[in-house]
């Protein structure tokens, strides 16, 4: 049996391929060693594998993709099994580029990007996290909006509507951003609301556009966008495609497509390899 796993902070997608080529699918809790104790990570992995393989078919290989994942967390659970642990960025590159060269971009709560030569990542403009970077992502958009909101720079009608929709008094915002264990998720939680207000010309649309301009200028243009298209991965990127595409076009950036679920593309990639 071969396992292909794509793990995120909130959910993990599994594909198990048995000796007859039959595929079993599952979706479980998130796995991220940066925020979850190792014992919990190990327990979640072991429980999912047992559910996917009730007959106890021998495991041949495991391909495990996750942000912050260390190989010890997986290989230590399965001695004697061939285990490949890789980043979520490599997962994105393999999913959107396959075995061809190209540029991959992650636009979720955070953001990241790379140039993939068909086998490996050869260039990566560091995302730098939601404080120093993550341009183009949902958390960056939420950060920009909240900063303006707290400084009374959001147009009054829009600010009143926002305040009526969320508990965003100054003490609450400061606590959530500086004391919350998941501040990026908090900031990113406002992105869908901001997008809903960006359908008409005005402040919200300008803010979304500025966020994507920063991503293009500070990240994507450091790659050879004249020669290679950009494949976008992430729920936020797909939701905001109508705003991202016109911005990318102004910089001559071609977009090959948008994906928010890449696990089946990873299955295809490993099947071809």
Secondary structure, 3 states (H helix, E strand, C coil): CEEEEEECCCEEEEEEECCCCCEEEEEEECCCCCCCCHHHHHHHHHHHHHHHCCCCCCCCEEEEEECCCCHHHHHCCCCCCEEEEECHHHHHHHHHHCCCCEEEEEECCCEEEEEECCCCEEECCCCCHHHHCCCCCHHHHHHHHHHHHHCCCCCHHHHHHHHHHCCCCHHHHHHHHHCCCCHHHHHHCCHHHHHHCCCCCCHHHHHHHHHHHHHHHHCHHHCCCCCCCEEEECHHHHHCHHHHHHHHHHCCCCEEEEECCCHHHHHHHHHHC
